[in-house]
Amino acid sequence: MRWKILALLFFARTGLGFQFQTVSSVGDGLVVAFGLDYAGVGLLVGLFMAPGLLLALPAGYLGRLIADRDMVVLGLVALAIGGLISSMAESSSGIGIGRVIAGAGFLFTTLYFTKMVADWFEGREIATAMSILVMSWPFGIAMGQIGHVWLEHAFDWRAPFQVASVYCLLAAAAMFALYRAPQDQSAIGFKTASRLTTQEWRLVICAAGAWGVFNAGYVIYLTFGPKVLETSGTSAVTAAGIISIGSWLMIVSGALCGQIVDRFGRRDLALAICMSGAVVALWMLNLPNAGVAASLLFGLVGMAPAGVIISLAGLALRPETRAFGMGVFFTVYYAIMLATPPVAGAILDATGQPKGPILLAMVLFASVVPLALTFTLLKTRAKDVHHTEQTA
């Protein structure tokens, strides 16, 4: 039963990536329609993450009042409404309003999809299940990279928003009709609110920083990678298809990387290898006729450790501080995700070359490694201190 539930959650959560990708896929159409520059397009991409800055902390506590299924259904409906508002917009501000509404839905669904998997797989294949859940995001983005570009060419820039909204509504209906909480689930709460220790603050900020820069680099790759290929004469549709290869491949490589690290350890070594692969893949985009090879390397190696990186959040926190700590984690994550797309767009406006944003993405991916090493160092010191206190 739990695998059927996971399949349902994967299907529903795919809508998040499918809706998110709309602006990145139709960015050129929005530039023509509304006279935007690429910093403006980047801002519209980043607005999807803006609600997380304000809602991440309270979102973790609403589960005490509202059932998980209902929270996810409401979030998916918000994603659909936001997409429809963007599709009907007569100005860029209207698109922005839709993106903020959709982003609020994204926040709530992201938090509670994760909780649902934890409820169903507690103590049983949870690492594998979490890796599969995380991969639904790039799966939805890959669908959008191909489908949205085709829809824009066949109809106009509004069509991708509308189709993504229909998908989110179907996902909401499926969740409402088919999802059931596990029978043995028990409500877990804490009578007293525990505060994060100084150690936990440091760990969760390192974990959130690593997850934030990793995802920010990925979004820049999705948004500006096709433009690098187009400068060498590749058509827009073909360029989008080539870049999407990485997203399709990471669905498999992400699950495999999580299993390898769980079985053999050496997390930091795996991250160093994978982030080196990501940087090399982005560099290869600028080489003639290397787009397919770059995307293969990016998907198979560069994006493989997504599940490994997000697992740092669980390692950073005690059970009694996890609700508030995850709010902190997502607040930092959303701040990074909100800030970086406009910066990348401004770099393109200033240089006129899509290589500029790709260079920023290379720096972001490289930053994962020192953040992960700092996390490990802090954890090791904490264990050493705890051991010394026990033997004293």
N, C-alpha and C positions, 0 to 999 in steps of 0.2 A: 504493500500500500504506500509506503513512504516514497518509493521510487516513482510511482504514479503522481504523487503530490509534487515531487521535485520536477517532474516533467511539466505539470501545470504551472508551477512557479516560474520555470524557465520560459515557457510560452508567454506568460503575462509580463514578466520583467523585460523580455525582448522589446516590448513597446516603449520602454524608457529610452533605449538607444536609438530606436527608429524615430521617435519624436525629436530627440536631441539633435540628430544629424541633419534635420531639415535646413537650418540656416546655413550650415557649412556647405551643403550641397547646392543651394540656390544663391550663394553669395553674389556671384556675378550678376544674376538677374535682379537682385535687390539693389546693387550699385546702379544698374541702368534705370530701374523703376523709380528709385527715390533719390538718386544723386548722392548716394553714400560714398564715403571713402572706406578703405579696408579696416581702418581703426574702428569705424562705425559698425561694420560687419562683425568685427571681433567683439565689440561691446554686446551686440545682440547674441552672439554665441555665449558670452560670459554671463549674461543676465539669467540664463537658465539656472545658474548656480547661486544667484544672489539671495534667494529666500533662505538658503541654508545658514547664512550668517546670523539671522534673527531667530530662525525656527528650530535649529538643531537641538538646542538644550530643552525647550518645552516639548518638542516632539517625543523625546524619550520618556516623558512622564504621562503622556496622554493614554498610553496603553493601559494604565490603571483604570481608566474610565470607559474606554471604547475597545471592542474586540479587535484583534489583529486583522481579521478578514475585512471588517468594515473600514478600518484605516486604509488598507490597501485599495479597496474598491473606491473609496473617496479620492485617494491619490490618483488612481488611473482615470477617474472622471475629470479631475482637475487637469491632468495632462491632455485629455481630449478637448476640454473647453479652451484651454490655452492655445492649442494648435488651431482650433477653429477661429478664435479671435484673431490670431496672426494672419490666417488665410483671408480674412475679410478686411484687413487693415488698409487704409488709404494713405498711411504715412508710416515712417519708420518707428514713430513712437507707439503706434498701434501694435506693431509687431513686438515691440519691447514689452508692452503690457501683457500680451499673450504669452511671451516667454517667461515672465515672472510668475504668472499663474501656473503654467506648466511646470516651472521649477519648484513651486511649492508642492505640487503633486509628486514630483520626482523625489523630493526629500523624504516625505512620509512613506512612500512605497519602498525606497531604498532601505530605510531603517527596519521596516516591518517584514519585508521579504527575508532579510537576514535572520530576524528572530524566528520566523516560521521554520526555516531550515534547521536552526539550532534546536527548536522544540522537537522536530521529527527525527533528527539524527543524533541527538545527544548520546554520546558514548558509542555510536555506531557509524563508521565511515564518514564522520563529520567533515574531515579535511577534504575528502573527495567530493562530497556534496557541496561544500562551500565553493570549491574551485569551479564546479559545474555552474553553480548559480552566478558567480562573478562573470563567467564567460557569456552569459545571456546579453550583457551590455555590448561587447564588441560584435556579437551576432546581430543585434538590432542595428548597430551602426553600419555593419557591412551590408545589410539589407538596404539601408538608406543610401549608401554610397552608390549602389547600382540602381536601385528602384527610383530614388528621388531625382537623379539626373535624367533618367529616361522619362519620368513623368513631366519634368519641366520642359524637356524638348518636345514631348508629344502634346502637352497642353500649355501650362504656364507655371510661374513660380508658386502659385497658390495651391496647385494640386498636391504636392508632397505633404503640405501641412494637413490637408483634408484627409488624405489616405492614412497618414499616421494617426490622426485623431480617430478615425473609424477603427483602426487596429486597437487602440487603447480602450475604446468602448467595448469591443468584443472581448478583450482581456478582462475588463471589469465584470462583464456578464459571466464569463467563465469562472472567475474567482468567486463571485457571489453564489453561483449555482453548484460548484463542484468542490470548493475547498472545505475541509473539515479539520479542526484541531485534533491532535492525537489524543486518544482516550485516556492515556496515562499522564497527560500533562497536568502539572500542578502549578497553581499560582505561587510565584516566588516573589517575596517582597522583603523589605528590611524595615524593622520597626524604628530604627534610628538611622538618620542620614550620616553616612561616613564621608569624611572629606578626603580628597586626594592628598596623598603625602607629597612632599617635595620630589621624591624619587618618581612617583607616578606622573606628576606634572611633566617632568623632563622626558620620561619615556613616551608618554602619549603625544607630546609635541613632536618628538623625533619621528614617531610612527606616522603621525598625520602629515608631517612635512614630506616624508618619503612617498607616501601615497598621493599627496597633492602634486608634487613635481612630476611624478611618474605619469599621472593622468593628464596633467597639463601638457607634457611633452607629446603624449598620444594625440590629444585634441589638435595641437598645432600640426602634427604630421597629417592628420585627416584633412585639415582645412587647407594647408598650404602645400602639401606634398603633390597633389595633382597639378598645381600651378607650376611647380618645378618641371614636371614632365611636359606640360604644355609649351614651355619655352623652347623645348627641343623639337617641337612640331607635332607632338602627340595630340590627338583630338581630346576634347573634354570628356566625352563618354569613355573612351579607352583609358585615359589617365585615371579616371575615377575607378574603373574596373581593376586596373593594376594596383592602385593603392589599397583597394579593398581586400586584396589577397592576404595581406598581413592580418587583417581582422578575422578573416575566415580561419586562418591557420592557428591563431592564438587560442581558438576555442579548444583545440586538441592539445597544443603545447602547454597551455596553462595548467590543465589537469595533470599532465605528465610531470611537469616541473614540481608541482605540489607534492606528488607522490614520491619523487626522487628525494626531495629535501626531507620529507617526513621519514623516509627509510634510512637515508645515509647521513643526514645532518649537513654540515658545511654550508649553512645558509648564506653567509657573507661571501663565500667563494662563488656560489651559484649566482648571487646577485651581481658580483663584479664581472663575471663572464657574460651574463645576459645584458647588462647595461653597456658593456663594451660592444657587444653585438648590435645593440640599438644605435649607438653612436656611429659605428661603421656603416650600418644600413642607411642612415640618413645622409652620410657623406657620399655614399654610392649613388644616391638619387641624382647627383649632379654630373655623373659620368654618362657618356653617350650609350644608349641602348642597355643601360643597367637597371632600369626601373623594375623589371620583374624579379631579377636577382636580389635587388635591395628589399623589395617587399617580402620575398621568401625569407630572407635572413631576419627581417624585422619581426615577422610573425612567428617563426620557429624558435628564435632565440631572444630577440629584444623584448617582446611582450610576454614571454613565457612566465615570468615570476609574479604576475599580478596577484594570484592567491597567496603567494608567500609574503608579499609586502603587506597586504591588508591583514594578514594574520598577526602582524606585530601589535595591532591594537589590542587583541585579546591577551597577548603575553604581557602587555604593559599594566593591566589593571586587575585588582582583586574583584571577586564577584560582587561584593557589597558596594563597590565604587563604579561598577561597569556602566550603569545607566548615565550618570553624570559624565563619566569619563568619555563615553562614546559621543556625548554631546560636544565635549571639547574637541574630540578627534574630528568630527564632521565640521565644526566651526572653522578650524584651521584649514581643513581640506577645501571647504567652499571659498574661503578667502583667497587661497592660491588659484583656484579654478576661475574665480571671478576676475582676478587681476591680469592673468597672463594672456588671454586672447586679445584684449585691446592693445597690450604692449606689442604682441606679435604683429597685429595689423598696422600699428604705428611704424614699426620697423619697415614693413613693406612699403608704406606710403613714403617714408623718408628715403629709402634706397631705390625703390622701383624694382627691386629684385626679390623674388620669393626665397632666394638663398638665405636672406637675413633671418626671417622667422625660423627656418630650418636650423640655422646655427643656434638660435635660442633654445630650440627643442633639444639639441645635442647637449647643451649646458645643463638643461633640466634633467635629462636622463642620467648624465654623469653625477649629478648631485645626489642621486639616490644612494650611492655607495657610501660616501662619508656619513650621511644620516643613519644608515643601517649600522655602520661600524660604531658610531657614537651610541646607538641603542644597545648594541652588544656590550660595549664597554661599561655602560651604566648598569646593565643587568649583572654583569660579572662582578662589579664592585659591590653591588647590593648583596649578592650571594656570599662574597668574601666577608663582608661586615656581619651578616647574619651567622655565618659559621663561626667567626671569632667570638661573637657574643654567646653562642651556645657552648663553646669550649672553654670560655673564661671562668 
